[in-house]
Every structure is written in C-alpha cells, then in structure tokens.
Amino acid sequence: MRALRSPAIAIAAALLAPAADYPSRPIRFLVGFPAGGGLDISCRHWGQKLTARTGQQVIVDNRPGAASEIAVRMAIAAPADGYTLLCVSPSATILSSKPKPPFDMRSDLTPVIQMTQFTFVFYVNPAVPVKSMAELVAHARARPRQLNYGSVGTGSTPHLAFELFKMATGVDIVHVPYKGTAQTMAAAIGGEIQVGLDGPAALKPHFDAGRLRPLAVVSARRSASLPNVVGMQEAGIPGVDVTSWSGIAAPRGTPRNLVATLNAHYNAILHEPDVKSTFLNLGYETAGGTPQDFGRLLAGEVATWSKVIRVAKVQLE
C-alpha cells in the first residue's frame, strides 16, 4: 500500500519542485526610473532575453519618482505569483537605510538575482597636483574644507561612497551636489570642483582626452572596465569597497520554485557571450549567483549606508 504524505511534506515538495509551467503568461518588470536611463536600458535587455528563453512577453513598466520608492512600494504590494518583478538598484537600499525607512529591503522583498555590478572612479581636475589616492589624502588634509567634491545628488551612491572615504581617511572635503553626471563632470572639467566620483562609462572619454585624471576605483580590486586604474586596497585605503549594482527582486512570499526558476534562467543568460560583451561596453560586469547571495548584498548595503548616513549626518529628503 502506498504511504501517505503529510500535508506539510507535500507543500514543501511543491515549493521546491521545478516550475515547469512557469511562466505561462506575460511578466511585468517594474522600474523606478524613467525610460532611457541606465537601469531601464538594462532591464529591457533582461526582459528581451527572458522572452527569448521562455516565449513569454516581458512588459517593462516605468514608475519613476521618489528615488524609486514608488516602484518598490508597488512591488511590495503586488501578488507574490512571480508575474510582477522589480528591477532594483542601490537607490532602494539607500532608502531602506534612512533613520525612518519607508520599507526594509532585507524583509519586504524576495531577492532573485544580482545581474550586474560596476565600480565608481575617483577622479580629479588635472590642475590638482595629485596622481594617487595617497597624494589626494595628504593634499586634502593640508587644506581642510578648501577642496570641493561633486556627486550626482545628496543621498546618491557616489555621495555616500565619498562620505565613507572621508570617514576612513579623516579628510574634510566639501560636498557639492549636482543634478546628474554630465553636470558634475562639466563642473570638474571647469574647475568648479576639484574631485569627483562617478561611473567609468561616462568618465572614460574624459580620461582618454586628458580632461580628467583617474586616481582609483572605489572597490577593493581593479575593475575590468578600467584595468589600469588601481583599486582601494592597492591604493592603501582598505575598508572602502563600494560597487553599484542592479538586480531582480520579487514580492515577499513568492514561491521558492518560481524564484529558483527565474534565478536559473538569468544565470544562464548572464553566461551568454553577447550579454557579457554588451554590458562590458556599458561599463558593467555581469554578476549572477544565488538568491541568497543577492540577499546578503542587500543586507550588507543597508548596514553600511545606515552607518554612513548616521555618522556623516546625511540629510535625506
């Protein structure tokens, strides 16, 4: 006679079994930024790749505003059925790091996979007489509050990364926020600010032309997109290891078998040669890994940025 299975065992088996019939209808990707931006472009590329693998359409739904809070809240409130996903970036973990956060990225969503990563680059106006991070630290220490650094806005990852650098080195450099990368780089080229921090793709043409000088990438190791620029460990400033990233999350409670299916699809996609080359040309490295890996990244980000926001007294709106 066949042994009976307990309801708990049956439920556990169903949760862990391959989701052979998923997806069976279109999937919606929520993006917290306008169409045409970096995360939007990446998310549309991921959607096209998932469509090619599954035959199901992926609809990109841009819900910009409040530094991605609108899209995150929509994802949190969506049914946990695998058909609404969130394209997520560091803006969400920064919001989750506020003294009174609107949500908690560690518990309010289910991590699926980290898709890409890239590191930021410290750069200076060539008129600044420094060619290394050690020289920058010495130059700044001798001139407290006489140097300005620019970022793409208060509470942005470059802003918080620079504050982390200030905490690690004790330098006192004044923050000047701008509306975007183009404005920040123009200010640096024009001498309005002396130091900046931004992504490699936008900066590389200015490095090549000699308009700006790179000093180091803001991660422990060198970046594949700028292999000749040292990392922070090599520059003698340990403890400052910041990468920007993008990934996919689902509503809390999404069944593990659906998460596992999505994770498997995207790990395979990230190993396709054209995907690696496409994102490397954009200044990104492909990532991948398990949902647990991505969850640890999210938790680590919240822990780091919560401390920076508190110690540096960053005022987030």
C-alpha positions as CSV (number, residue, x, y, z in Angstrom):
1,M,0.0,0.0,0.0
2,R,1.3,3.5,-0.9
3,A,2.5,5.6,2.0
4,L,0.5,8.7,2.7
5,R,2.4,12.0,2.6
6,S,1.7,14.6,5.3
7,P,0.3,18.0,4.1
8,A,3.5,19.8,5.3
9,I,5.7,17.4,3.2
10,A,3.5,17.9,0.2
11,I,3.6,21.6,0.4
12,A,7.4,21.6,0.9
13,A,7.8,19.4,-2.2
14,A,5.6,21.6,-4.3
15,L,7.6,24.7,-3.3
16,L,10.9,23.1,-4.2
17,A,9.8,21.3,-7.4
18,P,10.8,22.8,-10.7
19,A,8.3,25.3,-12.0
20,A,7.8,23.6,-15.4
21,D,4.7,25.6,-16.3
22,Y,6.2,29.0,-15.3
23,P,5.9,31.5,-16.8
24,S,2.6,30.8,-18.7
25,R,1.7,34.5,-19.2
26,P,3.4,37.9,-19.6
27,I,5.7,39.1,-16.8
28,R,5.8,42.8,-15.6
29,F,9.1,44.4,-14.7
30,L,8.7,47.4,-12.5
31,V,11.4,50.1,-13.0
32,G,11.7,53.0,-10.6
33,F,13.3,55.4,-13.2
34,P,12.3,57.0,-16.5
35,A,12.6,55.2,-19.8
36,G,16.0,55.6,-21.4
37,G,18.1,55.6,-18.2
38,G,20.8,53.1,-17.3
39,L,18.6,50.7,-15.2
40,D,15.7,51.0,-17.7
41,I,18.1,50.0,-20.6
42,S,19.4,47.1,-18.6
43,C,16.0,45.9,-17.6
44,R,14.7,46.0,-21.1
45,H,17.7,43.9,-22.2
46,W,17.0,41.3,-19.5
47,G,13.3,41.2,-20.5
48,Q,14.1,40.5,-24.1
49,K,16.5,37.7,-23.0
50,L,13.9,36.2,-20.7
51,T,11.3,36.3,-23.5
52,A,13.7,34.5,-25.9
53,R,14.1,31.7,-23.3
54,T,10.5,31.3,-22.2
55,G,8.4,32.6,-25.1
56,Q,6.5,34.9,-22.7
57,Q,6.5,38.7,-23.2
58,V,8.1,40.8,-20.5
59,I,6.5,44.2,-20.1
60,V,8.6,47.0,-18.7
61,D,6.5,49.3,-16.5
62,N,8.4,52.5,-15.7
63,R,7.2,54.1,-12.4
64,P,9.7,56.9,-11.8
65,G,9.7,59.1,-8.7
66,A,10.9,59.4,-5.2
67,A,14.3,57.8,-5.9
68,S,12.5,54.5,-6.9
69,E,10.3,54.4,-3.8
70,I,7.1,54.3,-5.9
71,A,8.2,51.3,-7.9
72,V,9.4,49.5,-4.8
73,R,6.2,50.0,-2.9
74,M,4.2,48.7,-5.9
75,A,6.4,45.6,-6.0
76,I,5.9,45.1,-2.3
77,A,2.1,45.3,-2.7
78,A,2.0,43.1,-5.8
79,P,0.7,39.5,-5.8
80,A,3.5,37.0,-4.9
81,D,2.9,34.9,-8.0
82,G,6.1,35.5,-10.0
83,Y,4.4,37.7,-12.6
84,T,5.5,41.1,-11.1
85,L,9.2,41.7,-10.6
86,L,11.2,44.7,-9.6
87,C,14.4,45.8,-11.3
88,V,16.3,47.1,-8.3
89,S,19.4,49.3,-7.8
90,P,21.2,50.8,-4.8
91,S,18.7,53.6,-4.6
92,A,16.4,51.1,-2.9
93,T,18.9,50.1,-0.3
94,I,19.7,53.7,0.4
95,L,16.0,54.4,1.0
96,S,16.0,51.4,3.3
97,S,18.9,52.8,5.2
98,K,17.2,56.1,6.3
99,P,16.5,56.6,10.0
100,K,12.8,56.1,9.3
101,P,12.8,53.9,6.2
102,P,9.7,53.6,4.0
103,F,10.4,49.8,3.7
104,D,13.0,47.2,4.5
105,M,14.8,45.7,1.6
106,R,16.0,42.8,3.8
107,S,12.5,41.5,4.5
108,D,9.9,43.3,2.4
109,L,11.0,41.7,-0.9
110,T,12.4,38.4,-2.1
111,P,15.8,38.6,-3.8
112,V,16.1,36.7,-7.1
113,I,19.5,37.5,-8.6
114,Q,22.2,40.2,-8.9
115,M,22.5,41.0,-12.6
116,T,25.4,43.5,-12.9
117,Q,27.9,45.5,-11.0
118,F,30.2,48.3,-11.6
119,T,32.5,50.4,-9.5
120,F,32.9,54.1,-9.3
121,V,36.0,56.0,-10.0
122,F,37.7,58.8,-8.0
123,Y,38.9,61.5,-10.4
124,V,40.4,65.0,-10.2
125,N,40.8,68.0,-12.4
126,P,44.3,67.7,-13.9
127,A,45.2,71.0,-12.3
128,V,45.1,69.4,-8.9
129,P,48.7,68.3,-8.1
130,V,48.0,64.7,-7.2
131,K,48.3,61.4,-9.1
132,S,47.4,58.9,-6.4
133,M,44.9,58.5,-3.6
134,A,47.7,58.8,-1.0
135,E,48.6,62.2,-2.6
136,L,45.0,63.2,-2.6
137,V,44.6,62.4,1.1
138,A,47.7,64.3,2.0
139,H,46.7,67.3,-0.2
140,A,43.2,67.4,1.4
141,R,44.5,67.0,4.9
142,A,46.7,70.0,4.4
143,R,43.7,72.0,3.1
144,P,40.7,71.2,5.3
145,R,37.4,72.4,3.6
146,Q,39.3,74.0,0.8
147,L,38.6,71.3,-1.8
148,N,35.1,70.5,-3.2
149,Y,33.9,67.2,-4.5
150,G,30.9,66.7,-6.7
151,S,28.2,64.0,-6.9
152,V,25.0,63.3,-8.8
153,G,22.9,64.3,-5.8
154,T,22.5,64.1,-2.0
155,G,21.9,60.6,-0.9
156,S,23.2,59.1,-4.2
157,T,25.6,56.2,-4.1
158,P,28.6,58.4,-5.2
159,H,27.8,60.8,-2.4
160,L,27.6,58.1,0.3
161,A,30.7,56.4,-1.1
162,F,32.7,59.6,-0.8
163,E,31.4,60.1,2.7
164,L,32.6,56.6,3.5
165,F,36.0,57.6,2.1
166,K,36.1,60.7,4.3
167,M,35.2,58.6,7.3
168,A,38.1,56.2,6.5
169,T,40.7,58.8,5.9
170,G,39.7,61.8,8.1
171,V,39.8,64.3,5.2
172,D,37.4,67.2,5.2
173,I,36.2,67.9,1.6
174,V,33.1,69.8,0.9
175,H,30.2,68.1,-0.9
176,V,28.6,69.9,-3.9
177,P,25.6,68.1,-5.3
178,Y,24.6,68.3,-9.0
179,K,21.6,67.1,-10.9
180,G,23.4,64.5,-12.9
181,T,26.6,63.0,-14.2
182,A,27.0,65.5,-17.1
183,Q,26.7,68.5,-14.8
184,T,29.2,67.0,-12.3
185,M,31.8,66.3,-14.9
186,A,31.4,69.7,-16.5
187,A,32.0,71.3,-13.1
188,A,35.1,69.2,-12.6
189,I,36.5,70.0,-16.1
190,G,35.8,73.7,-15.5
191,G,37.5,73.7,-12.1
192,E,34.3,74.4,-10.1
193,I,35.0,71.3,-8.1
194,Q,38.4,69.6,-7.7
195,V,37.4,66.0,-7.1
196,G,34.6,63.8,-8.3
197,L,33.2,60.2,-8.2
198,D,31.2,58.6,-10.9
199,G,30.8,55.5,-13.2
200,P,33.5,54.5,-15.7
201,A,31.5,54.5,-18.9
202,A,30.8,58.3,-18.8
203,L,34.2,59.2,-17.5
204,K,36.5,57.2,-19.8
205,P,36.3,59.6,-22.8
206,H,37.4,62.4,-20.5
207,F,40.2,60.3,-19.1
208,D,41.4,59.4,-22.6
209,A,41.3,63.1,-23.6
210,G,43.2,64.3,-20.5
211,R,40.3,66.4,-19.3
212,L,40.1,64.5,-16.1
213,R,42.6,62.2,-14.2
214,P,41.5,58.9,-12.6
215,L,43.0,58.0,-9.3
216,A,41.4,54.8,-8.2
217,V,38.2,52.7,-8.5
218,V,36.2,52.6,-5.3
219,S,36.3,48.9,-4.8
220,A,38.9,46.6,-3.2
221,R,40.1,45.2,-6.6
222,R,40.6,46.7,-10.0
223,S,37.7,46.9,-12.5
224,A,37.6,45.0,-15.8
225,S,36.4,48.2,-17.5
226,L,39.4,50.2,-16.2
227,P,42.1,47.6,-15.7
228,N,44.9,50.1,-15.4
229,V,43.3,52.0,-12.5
230,V,44.2,50.7,-9.0
231,G,41.6,49.6,-6.5
232,M,41.3,50.9,-3.0
233,Q,43.2,48.1,-1.4
234,E,46.1,48.6,-3.7
235,A,45.8,52.4,-3.2
236,G,46.4,51.8,0.6
237,I,42.8,52.7,1.7
238,P,41.2,49.4,3.0
239,G,37.6,49.3,4.1
240,V,36.3,51.4,1.3
241,D,34.7,48.9,-1.1
242,V,31.7,50.2,-3.0
243,T,30.1,48.8,-6.1
244,S,26.9,49.9,-7.8
245,W,24.8,47.0,-9.0
246,S,21.4,46.0,-10.5
247,G,19.3,43.0,-9.8
248,I,15.8,41.5,-9.7
249,A,13.6,41.1,-6.7
250,A,10.1,39.7,-6.3
251,P,7.3,40.3,-3.8
252,R,7.8,38.8,-0.4
253,G,6.3,35.3,-0.3
254,T,6.9,34.4,-3.9
255,P,7.2,30.6,-4.0
256,R,10.8,29.3,-3.9
257,N,10.4,27.2,-7.0
258,L,9.4,30.3,-9.1
259,V,12.4,32.2,-7.7
260,A,14.7,29.3,-8.4
261,T,13.3,29.1,-12.0
262,L,14.0,32.8,-12.6
263,N,17.4,32.6,-11.0
264,A,18.3,29.6,-13.2
265,H,17.1,31.4,-16.4
266,Y,19.1,34.5,-15.5
267,N,22.3,32.7,-14.5
268,A,22.2,31.1,-17.9
269,I,21.5,34.4,-19.7
270,L,24.4,36.1,-17.9
271,H,26.8,33.5,-19.3
272,E,25.8,34.2,-22.9
273,P,28.9,35.9,-24.6
274,D,26.8,38.7,-26.2
275,V,25.4,39.6,-22.8
276,K,28.8,39.9,-21.2
277,S,30.2,42.0,-24.1
278,T,27.1,44.2,-24.2
279,F,27.3,45.1,-20.5
280,L,31.1,45.5,-20.5
281,N,30.7,48.1,-23.3
282,L,28.3,49.9,-20.9
283,G,30.9,49.8,-18.1
284,Y,29.2,46.9,-16.2
285,E,30.4,43.5,-15.2
286,T,27.8,40.6,-15.2
287,A,27.3,39.1,-11.7
288,G,24.8,36.2,-11.1
289,G,24.8,33.8,-8.2
290,T,22.0,32.6,-5.9
291,P,19.1,34.5,-4.4
292,Q,20.9,34.1,-1.0
293,D,24.0,35.8,-2.5
294,F,21.8,38.8,-3.6
295,G,20.1,38.8,-0.2
296,R,23.4,39.1,1.6
297,L,24.4,42.0,-0.7
298,L,21.2,43.9,0.1
299,A,21.6,43.3,3.8
300,G,25.3,44.5,3.7
301,E,24.3,47.6,1.8
302,V,21.7,48.6,4.3
303,A,24.2,48.0,7.2
304,T,26.9,50.1,5.5
305,W,24.7,53.0,4.4
306,S,22.8,53.2,7.6
307,K,26.1,53.8,9.4
308,V,27.3,56.4,6.8
309,I,24.0,58.3,6.9
310,R,24.1,58.4,10.7
311,V,27.8,59.2,11.2
312,A,28.1,61.7,8.3
313,K,24.7,63.2,9.3
314,V,23.4,63.0,5.7
315,Q,20.0,64.6,5.4
316,L,17.8,62.6,3.0
317,E,14.5,64.0,1.9
